[in-house]
């Protein structure tokens, strides 16, 4: 699995961080950080949920 974020679309609303905090983090500067572009297999379901939750569709997951 590979994760990409379109930072031009991202609003840093942290819904993805709520779903997969091991992969996404919104820091004190109010920007989203992608902690792992290729998350471990046990995180795949969480990452797919984060992709679904993103209101701006800024997260893309490919297998």
Secondary structure, 3 states (H helix, E strand, C coil): CEEEECCCCCCCCCHHHHHCCCCEEECCCCCEEECCCCCCHHHHHHHHHHHHHCCCCCEEEEC
